[in-house]
Amino acid sequence: MNRFLLIFSAALLLSAASSYAAPGLTRVDADSEYVRLIGRSKADGNGNICFDWSGTTVRVRFSGTSLKLDMSSSRRSYFNMWLDREAAADNDAVLKVVSDTTLVLAEGLKKGEHEVILQLRSEGEQGMATLKSFATDGRFLAPRPAKARHIEFIGDSYTCGYGTESLSRDEPFSIETENCNLTYAAYLSRYFDAEFNLVSHSGMGIVRNYNGKKCDTMTQRYGRVFDEAGKETWDFAGRRPDLVVIYLGTNDFSVSLQPSLRSWCSEYSKLLGQIRSAYGDGVPVLCVASKADELLGYYVKTAVERSGFPNVHWVAVGEDLHNSDSELGASWHPNAEGQRKLAYTLLPYVSTLSSWAIDPDKSLR
């Protein structure tokens, strides 16, 4: 019978750490060819892999009955986990990592081939995750090839999944109810069977962040390896996405503040310029205006037109996209159902720009 341990900490797993290096286990470093990362990450030269952007995903295949992971978090990182199935809206476990930790990801499995998927569901502000090594009582297998489709999403708290598992709009933020796997980005990616990466951080904007702060806006963060841990530049030479979706602007218009149209268009053009420099003109970009302010649609449309970049498109989300009660979570952010409605709104635009067909018999899950 499979067994999943839902929450781990270093204090609870001191005994497990000793068995981790026991004879009979096959061990590989996190930066080995057997570990596949989806999203921005960096090898530190000592066998470790570090990352902190929401949604970063790890896939490991093995033949054996158990799998353990040695890792750490600079604060507290939360992961979704799936065993022997693709990532879905429901997970098999939620893992909490605090400091140095040994995680028993699976044990007591039937002998044979298995795969574990881990997805960072919390934000970089909550901690940097460092994967050190995996161990199994069997052997590791080559990872599955990348899926044919990939989408990159750039956004704020809506893209991070702030409050998606919260039960009320009156609840405050809690790391436990933040889950990027229940966002419009994840729903759309699953629908089209696409891999995705998130470049998102709560409170970020184009010109200014929440409450008027102008430091480290998403325009400034976009080109980085890490969200919070330093300003090292990301190498865009890897996989190129089939589509880029930008969902920003809510925080620029927060607390009765409003950037000038000139500064908005200038900064938006800088972000589009970074994307074009990284991926070229062939990758379509969809710019989404949220319903936070009635001017946002006009601002996004104008920014797209003034930028002069080809293959850049825009869409505005209507005020009545979701209701203001049952479909809102913490701090008035959309919960999972509100996020799913946003995904349905964007579905035809993603289909058109990517040339991926909509299946009339398939729902967003």
C-alpha positions in Angstrom: 0.0 0.0 0.0 1.3 3.4 -1.0 1.9 5.9 1.9 2.4 9.6 1.6 3.6 11.8 4.5 1.9 15.1 4.1 4.0 17.5 6.1 7.7 17.1 6.8 10.2 19.0 8.8 13.8 18.4 9.8 12.9 17.8 13.4 10.5 15.0 12.4 12.9 13.3 10.1 16.2 13.0 12.0 15.7 9.2 12.1 15.0 9.1 8.4 18.2 10.9 7.6 20.3 8.1 9.0 18.6 5.5 6.8 18.9 7.8 3.8 22.6 6.8 3.2 22.0 3.2 4.1 23.7 0.4 2.0 21.6 -0.8 -0.9 20.3 2.6 -1.9 21.2 4.2 -5.3 21.8 7.9 -5.0 22.0 10.6 -7.6 22.7 14.3 -7.3 19.9 16.7 -8.1 21.8 18.1 -11.1 22.1 14.7 -12.6 20.7 13.6 -16.0 18.0 11.7 -14.1 16.3 14.8 -12.7 14.3 17.0 -15.0 13.4 20.6 -14.1 10.7 22.7 -15.7 11.1 26.4 -15.0 14.0 28.6 -14.0 16.7 27.0 -11.8 20.4 26.9 -11.3 23.0 24.2 -10.5 25.4 25.4 -7.8 28.4 23.3 -8.8 28.1 21.0 -5.9 25.4 18.7 -7.3 22.5 20.9 -6.0 19.7 22.6 -7.9 18.3 25.9 -6.6 15.0 27.7 -7.6 12.3 29.9 -6.1 9.9 30.9 -8.9 6.3 29.6 -8.3 5.4 26.5 -10.3 8.9 25.2 -10.9 8.5 21.5 -11.4 10.7 18.5 -10.8 10.2 15.1 -12.5 12.0 11.9 -11.4 11.6 8.4 -12.8 12.9 5.2 -11.0 12.4 1.5 -10.8 12.1 0.4 -7.2 9.8 0.5 -4.2 10.9 3.8 -2.5 12.2 7.3 -3.2 13.8 9.8 -0.9 14.9 13.3 -1.4 17.4 15.4 0.5 16.7 19.1 0.2 16.4 22.4 2.1 14.5 25.7 2.1 15.8 29.1 3.1 12.5 29.7 4.8 9.5 27.4 4.2 8.6 26.0 0.8 5.4 24.2 -0.1 5.2 21.6 -2.8 2.4 19.7 -4.6 3.3 16.1 -5.3 1.9 13.4 -7.7 2.9 9.8 -8.0 2.6 7.7 -11.2 0.2 10.2 -12.8 0.4 13.6 -14.5 -0.1 16.8 -12.5 -3.8 17.5 -11.9 -5.9 20.0 -10.0 -5.9 17.5 -7.1 -2.6 16.4 -5.7 -1.4 13.3 -3.9 0.4 15.2 -1.1 1.4 18.6 0.0 5.0 18.8 1.3 6.3 21.5 3.7 10.0 21.9 3.7 11.7 23.8 6.5 15.5 24.0 6.6 17.5 20.8 5.8 15.1 17.9 5.3 14.9 14.4 4.1 11.6 13.6 2.5 10.3 10.1 2.1 8.4 10.7 -1.2 7.2 7.2 -1.6 7.7 3.8 0.1 6.1 0.4 0.0 5.5 0.6 -3.8 5.1 -2.4 -6.0 8.4 -3.2 -7.8 8.5 -1.6 -11.2 8.7 1.8 -12.9 7.4 4.9 -11.1 7.5 8.6 -11.5 7.3 11.4 -8.9 6.4 15.0 -9.8 7.0 17.9 -7.4 5.8 21.4 -8.0 6.7 24.5 -5.9 3.3 26.0 -5.0 4.6 28.8 -2.8 6.4 32.0 -3.9 10.1 33.0 -3.8 9.3 35.3 -0.9 8.5 32.2 1.1 11.9 30.6 0.5 14.5 29.3 -1.9 14.3 25.6 -2.5 17.6 23.6 -2.9 17.4 20.0 -4.1 20.5 18.0 -3.1 20.0 14.3 -4.0 17.5 11.5 -4.6 17.8 7.9 -3.4 16.0 4.7 -4.3 16.3 1.1 -3.4 16.2 0.3 -7.2 17.6 2.3 -10.0 16.9 5.7 -11.7 15.5 5.9 -15.2 15.9 8.5 -17.9 13.3 11.2 -17.6 10.4 11.4 -20.0 11.0 13.9 -22.9 9.5 17.3 -22.7 6.0 17.8 -23.9 5.5 19.3 -27.3 3.9 22.5 -25.9 5.1 25.1 -23.5 3.6 28.4 -22.2 5.3 31.1 -20.1 3.1 33.2 -17.8 4.2 36.5 -16.3 2.1 37.9 -13.5 1.4 38.9 -10.0 -0.6 37.3 -7.1 -3.3 36.1 -9.5 -0.7 34.0 -11.3 0.9 32.8 -8.1 -2.3 31.4 -6.8 -2.7 33.7 -3.8 -5.8 32.5 -1.9 -6.9 29.9 -4.4 -7.6 27.4 -1.6 -9.0 30.0 0.8 -12.7 29.6 1.9 -13.5 33.3 2.2 -12.6 36.7 0.7 -12.3 38.0 4.3 -9.4 35.7 5.1 -5.9 37.1 5.2 -3.1 35.7 3.1 -1.8 32.3 4.2 1.0 30.4 2.6 -1.1 27.2 3.2 -3.9 28.4 0.9 -1.7 29.7 -1.9 -1.5 27.2 -4.7 -0.3 28.1 -8.2 -1.6 24.7 -9.5 -5.2 26.1 -9.2 -4.6 29.2 -11.3 -5.8 30.1 -14.8 -2.2 29.4 -15.9 -2.3 25.8 -14.7 -5.8 25.1 -15.9 -5.0 26.4 -19.4 -1.7 24.4 -19.5 -3.4 21.2 -18.5 -6.2 21.7 -21.0 -3.7 22.0 -23.9 -1.3 19.3 -22.4 1.4 22.0 -22.2 4.2 22.4 -19.8 4.5 25.9 -18.2 6.7 28.1 -16.2 5.7 31.1 -14.1 7.5 34.4 -13.7 5.2 35.8 -11.0 5.3 37.5 -7.6 2.5 38.9 -5.5 2.2 42.7 -5.4 4.2 43.3 -8.6 3.3 45.7 -11.3 4.6 47.2 -14.5 5.4 50.8 -13.3 4.8 50.4 -9.6 4.1 47.6 -7.2 1.2 47.4 -4.7 0.8 50.6 -2.6 3.0 52.6 -5.0 6.4 51.0 -4.4 8.6 51.3 -7.5 11.5 49.0 -6.7 11.9 45.6 -8.3 8.8 45.7 -10.5 8.1 42.7 -12.7 9.7 44.6 -15.6 12.9 44.6 -13.5 12.6 41.0 -12.2 11.7 39.3 -15.5 15.2 38.6 -16.7 16.4 37.0 -13.4 17.2 33.4 -12.6 15.6 33.8 -9.1 12.6 35.8 -7.9 14.1 36.8 -4.6 17.6 35.4 -4.2 19.8 37.9 -6.0 19.7 39.5 -9.4 21.6 37.0 -11.5 20.6 37.0 -15.2 18.7 34.1 -16.6 20.1 32.4 -19.8 17.2 32.3 -22.3 19.2 30.0 -24.6 17.1 27.0 -23.4 13.6 26.0 -24.5 11.5 28.7 -26.2 7.8 28.8 -25.2 5.1 28.6 -27.8 3.2 31.5 -26.2 3.8 34.1 -23.5 1.0 35.4 -21.4 1.3 38.7 -19.4 -1.3 39.3 -16.7 -0.1 42.5 -14.9 -1.5 45.9 -14.0 -3.7 45.3 -10.9 -1.0 46.5 -8.5 -0.2 49.6 -10.7 -3.7 50.8 -10.0 -3.9 49.7 -6.4 -4.9 51.9 -3.4 -6.3 54.7 -5.7 -3.0 55.2 -7.5 -2.7 55.3 -11.3 0.5 55.6 -13.4 0.6 58.1 -16.2 -0.2 56.5 -19.6 3.2 57.6 -20.8 5.2 55.9 -18.1 2.9 52.8 -18.3 3.5 52.4 -22.1 7.3 53.0 -21.6 7.7 50.3 -19.0 5.3 47.9 -20.7 7.4 48.3 -23.9 10.5 47.5 -21.9 9.0 44.2 -20.8 7.9 43.3 -24.3 11.3 44.2 -25.5 12.9 41.7 -23.1 10.5 39.0 -24.3 11.3 39.8 -27.9 15.0 39.8 -27.3 14.8 36.4 -25.6 12.4 34.6 -27.9 12.2 36.5 -31.2 9.1 37.8 -33.1 7.8 34.3 -33.8 6.5 33.7 -30.3 3.0 35.3 -29.8 2.5 37.4 -26.7 -1.0 37.8 -25.1 -1.4 40.8 -22.8 -4.3 40.5 -20.4 -5.9 43.5 -18.7 -7.5 42.6 -15.4 -10.8 43.9 -14.1 -9.2 45.8 -11.3 -9.8 49.2 -13.0 -11.9 50.3 -15.9 -8.9 52.1 -17.5 -6.7 49.0 -17.6 -8.1 47.7 -20.9 -7.3 51.0 -22.5 -3.9 51.2 -21.0 -2.9 47.6 -22.1 -4.3 48.2 -25.6 -2.4 51.5 -25.9 0.8 50.0 -24.6 0.6 47.1 -27.2 -0.1 49.5 -30.0 2.6 52.0 -29.1 5.2 49.3 -28.6 5.5 48.6 -32.3 6.3 45.0 -31.7 4.7 42.4 -34.0 2.7 39.4 -32.9 1.6 41.1 -29.6 -2.1 40.9 -28.7 -4.3 42.0 -25.9 -7.6 41.2 -24.2 -9.5 42.8 -21.4 -11.3 40.8 -18.6 -14.8 42.0 -17.9 -15.9 43.3 -14.5 -18.4 40.4 -14.1 -16.0 37.6 -14.9 -16.7 36.0 -11.5 -18.9 36.8 -8.6 -17.7 38.7 -5.6 -18.7 36.1 -3.0 -18.3 32.3 -3.6 -15.6 32.7 -6.2 -13.2 34.8 -4.1 -10.6 33.7 -1.7 -8.1 35.4 0.6 -8.0 39.2 0.4 -10.5 39.3 -2.4 -8.4 37.2 -4.8 -10.1 34.7 -7.1 -10.3 31.2 -5.6 -9.9 28.1 -7.7 -13.4 28.5 -9.3 -12.7 32.1 -10.0 -9.4 31.2 -11.6 -11.1 28.5 -13.7 -13.5 31.1 -15.1 -10.6 33.3 -16.1 -9.0 30.3 -17.8 -12.3 29.8 -19.8 -12.2 33.4 -20.8 -8.7 33.2 -22.1 -9.1 29.7 -23.7 -10.1 30.9 -27.2 -7.4 33.5 -27.3 -4.7 30.9 -26.4 -6.2 28.6 -29.0 -6.1 31.1 -31.7 -2.6 32.4 -31.1 -1.0 29.0 -30.6 -3.1 27.2 -33.3 -4.0 24.6 -30.7 -7.5 23.3 -31.3 -10.3 23.5 -28.6 -11.9 20.2 -27.9 -15.6 20.8 -27.4 -15.9 17.6 -25.2 -13.1 18.6 -22.9 -13.4 20.8 -19.8 -10.8 22.8 -17.8 -9.6 20.7 -14.9 
